[in-house]
Amino acid sequence: MLAQERHELILRSLRRHGRLRVADLVAELGVSAITVRRDLAELDSAGLLRRVHGGAIGTGTADQGARGSQLTIGIIVPSAASYYSDVIRGAEAMADKYGARLVLGVSGYDATMERDRIDKVLGIGVAGLLISTALGDGDADRLDSRLDDIDVPVVLMERAFGFPHVNREYDHVRTDHAYGAMLALRHFVALGHRRIAINLQATVTAYWLRSGIETAAKALGVEVFLSPVDLPMRGDDPGAITQLDAFLAECEAFGTRAVLVHSDEHGARLVERAMELGLRVPEDLAVIAYNDVTASLAVVPLTAISPARRALGETACDLLLRKLQSPTTPTQHLSLLPTLNIRTSCGAPGILVPG
């Protein structure tokens, strides 16, 4: 059977049923699933139908996973709070501009739950998917191959997976956290610090921060000490005082009065403990936090590296929606530069922008 004949049969079946499944078309047409998916992709590019998970729907029907003919896209994130709340708001604002609807799934940084959320969101017939996976780039070797099975356009957020960890080349939008680390070290150097202590939590962001710290330290000619101490976020965490005091002792032994801490909550608790011990901030201990979600609310407002979280959501959503409008758009890898918001904890008020 020629491709044109298959296309006519597919469109006839779509008009009859309103929705198509790849498995049904394989049986009806007597061809492979790969051939069916290729046919659907060609018809989608021609604007004659819209591909969704497992099949296709009409371009103007109510079966698009939305009310009426409204386009619906999914967004899967590890958390709906803190860092990702701004990312979600940015994506939602951009979707509104296009007249599209956003459907949220939260994985809780759990790969098993993530698979379930992906299946549920795809199951309603979304046209495309924004996703920040539970596992980050530092854990790419453990990445679930489920990502490659998604048969609608995908844009990764804060992830940059590539071959051999995935078989497809994905559009992605991510913060250049390595650049953020460099901004922090540059600011410390400008204040006269030549030895800098670093405390990073076991997060996805830490993978990129370590790379940036190593590169910046060499370029700036400064010494850095990467602490193994697991700082507490709250004062009532078990062993909180012991951990905080251990890190402050490391700083003293290293001969530094400058500290980069990820994240805001850990930096805020460190400042509180330092002040309890009679240290002045920033005179005796200068602190830069990373994330800038709650940094301004600390007892001593924290100078912080601020990723463009809302802009990231907006940019990723815009990229996906433009991809849906024009499937032949080249794959894009976009990096957004964070800024340094200078507050009381280590410098004078003002903003140092990328440059």
N, C-alpha and C positions, 0 to 999 in steps of 0.2 A: 504494500500500500504506500502510495506517495505521500509526502509530507502535507501537500495541499489537501489531499483527501482526508487525512487524519485531522487536520485543522478544522475542516468543515464538519466532520462528525463530532469533534470536541465541542464546537460552538453550538451545534444542534442539541447535543446532550445538555449543555449548560442552560440553554433556553428552556429546555423541558424540565430540568430538575432544580435549577437555581444555584446549585453548588456541585462541585465535582471532587471526587477522591481519586488520587493517583492509582490506588489498588483497583478501583472499579474500571478505570480507563485501561489499565493493563489487560484486564480480562476481556473487556469489550473490544479493544483494538487488536489484541493478540501481539503486542510488542512489549519491549522491556520497560521497566520503570524509568531507566535513564532516558529512553526515547520520549516517553510521556512528559517527563520534567523538561526536556529540551523544547518540546512542542509548546508546553505551557509558558515557558520563558519567552519564546518567540511571539506568542499571542499576547502576552503581557506587554512586551515591548511595543507591540502595535496598538496597544490601548483597547484590545478587544475583550480582555478579562483581567482579573487581578489574582496573582498567585498568593496563596496563603498556606499555612502549615498543612501538609498532606494533600493539597489539591489546589482548587481555584474557585473563585466566585465571580459574579458579574460586576462590572465596573460601577454600576449605579443602583445596586439593590440594597435592601436593608440587611442582607446577610453578610455584611462586612465586619461584623463584630461591633457595630455601633448603631445608634439610633438613626433611622432614615438612611441617607447615603453618606453619612459622616465617616471619614477615614479614621481608622483606629490603629494605633501603634502601641507596642508593649515596652515597658521599661523594667528591667530586673536589676536590683541593687542589693548589696549586702546588708544595708541598714537604711531605714527611713529617717533616722535621727542624725543629729550632729552634722558631720561633714556632708553627708549625702542629702540632707534636707534642702540645701541650697541648689544642689545639682538637679534634684527633682523639680523644684520650683522653676528653674531655668528651662528645663525641657518642657514643662507644662505651658509656660508662657510662649515658647516658640510654637508648640503644637496649636495653641489658640490662634496665633497669627495665621496659620495655614487652615484654620477651621477644622483641625483634627482633634481627636480625643486620645488621651493617654491612659493606659491601664497599668497599674503598678503591681509588681511582685517583689517580695523581700525574702532573701535567702538566709539571713542571719549568719552569714559567713560559713554556711554549711553546704557542702557540695551535693549531698543527697537531697536536702530541701530545695536547693537551687534547681535540680532536675525536675522536681515536682512543680515548682513555680513556673518554669519554662513551659512545661507541658500544659499547665492550666491556662497560661496567657495565650499560647499558640492555639489552644483548643477553641478559643472564642473567635478565631479567624483574623487575628491582627495581620496587617499588611507588612509590618517590619518590626524589628526589635532593637532596642537600646539595651546594652548589658554591661554591667561591671561585675565580673565573675567573683565568686567566693574566694577562689585562689588567685593570687597575684603573679606577676612576672617571675618573682623569685621561686615560685613553686610550679613553674610551667611543666616540669617533668611529670607532675602528678595531675595535670589537667585532664579533665574528662573529655573524651572524644565526642561527647554529645553535642558540643558546639558545632562541629562540622556537619551534624545531621540536620541542623535547622535549615529549612528550605524557603525561608523568606529573607530579604536583605537584613543584615546585621551590622550595627556600628558598636564597637567596643568603647567603653568609657574608662579612663584611668588604667587601661591595660594595653599592652602592645605585643600580643602573641603573634608569632610567626613560625615559619617552618624551622625545625621539624615537629614542633609541638602541636601545630595545627596544619591541615592540608590545604586550607583556603587562605587567601590573602584578604584580611579584613580591613575595612575602614576603621580607623580609631582616632579618638581625641583624648589626649592625656595632658596632665600637668607636667612640665619639665621640672621635676623635683630636684634633679641634680643641679639645675640652675638655682633653685631655691636655696640649696645648701651653700652654693658659692656666694649668694647674696649675703647670707648670714655671716660667713667667715670674712668677707670683704668689709662688712660693717665693723666687726670686732677689730680687724686690723686698722681700720681708719680711726678707731678709738684708742689705738696704741697697744692692743693685746697681741702677744706673739705665741702664747700657749693657750689652747682652747680645749675644754673638756666637752665630750659629746655623750649624750644619753638618749638612745633610741629604743623605743619599745618594739616588740616583735609584731610589726604591722607590715602590710603590703608596701606602704610608702618607704619604710626603712631600706628596702632593697635598692631604691634609686638614690636615697639620701647618702648611703655609704659610698656609692660611686662618685657622687658629686663632692663629698667631703674629701675623699682621697685626691681627686683631681685638683680641687681648689687649694688644698693644703700645699701641694707641690708647687702650684703656680704662684702662691703667695709667700712661700718660704716660711710657713708657720708649723709648729708642732701641734698635733692633736692627739688626744687620748680618748679612745672609745671605751666607755665604761661598760662592764658586764652587769652592773647592779640593776635590778628590776625595780624601778621607782614605782611607788604607789600613786594612785589617782586621788585617793581620799585619805584623810587622817585616821579613819577607823579601819583601814585595811590591816590584816594581820601582819605584824612586823614592820609597820609603816615607819615608825621612828628609827628603827634599826637600819632599814634600807636607806632612808634619807641621810642619816648620819654617816653611813658607810660611803655614800657618794660624795658628801661634803669633805670627808676625810681624804678620799681619793684626789679631789680637787686641790686640797692643801698640799698633799704629797707631790702632786704633779707641778705645783707652783703656778696654778692658774686662778684667775678671778673672772674668767669668761666661760659661760656655759650655754651650749645649744641643746635644747630639750624638745623631744617629740613625745607628747603633744602638749596642748595648752593646759590641760588639767594637771599633768605631771609637773609642768613648769610652775603653775600656781602653787601647788603643794610644796614644792621645793623652796620657793620664795618664803612661804609662811614659816617653814622650819628654820631656814637661815636666819630670819628675823627673831625667832624664838631664842636662837643661840647668840643673839647680839650682833649679828652681821647686818651691815647696811646695804640696801639694794637701791642704786647700783654701785655705790662707792666701794664696797668690799666684794660684791658679787654681781656681775653683770649677766643678765639672762635674756636669751632669745628663745621664744617658743616657736613651734612649727604647727601650723593649721589655721590659726587666727579665727577660730569659731567663738571661743569664750575668753580669749586672751585679754581683751580690754576690761573684763569684769574682775580680774584678779585683785587682791589686796593692793599690790603695786601693779598698775596696768603694764602688761607685758608687751615689749617689743616683739613682733612676730612676723614670720614669713606667711604670706596670705595667698594661697592658691585661688585662682579665679573660678570658684566652684559654680556659681550661677552661670557664668559665661560658658563653662564647660558643658553644662546641660543644654544651654541654648544652641551652642555650636554643634554638638552631637545630634540633637534633634533636627536641626536645620539640614545637616549633612544627610541624614536618613531620609527626610521628606523630599529633598532634591533628588536623591537616588531613586526614590519611588516614582518621581515624575519623569526622570530620564535615566533608565537602567544602564545606559552605556556610559554614564559619567565615570571617569577614571577613579580607581581606588585612591583614597587620600589618607595620609598619616599626619595628623595635626598635633602640634605641641603648643600649649599656652604657658606663657611665662608668669610665675608668681611675682608678687611685689613684697617689699619690706615695709611694714608699718611701724614706725618708730614711736615708742611710748616711753614711760618713765623707767622701765627696768634696765635700760642700758644706754639711753641716748636722749637727745632733745626731741621735742615734738616735730613731726614732719613726715614726709613720705619719700622714700628713695625708690624711684621707678626703674624698671629694667633699662639697661643701657651700658 
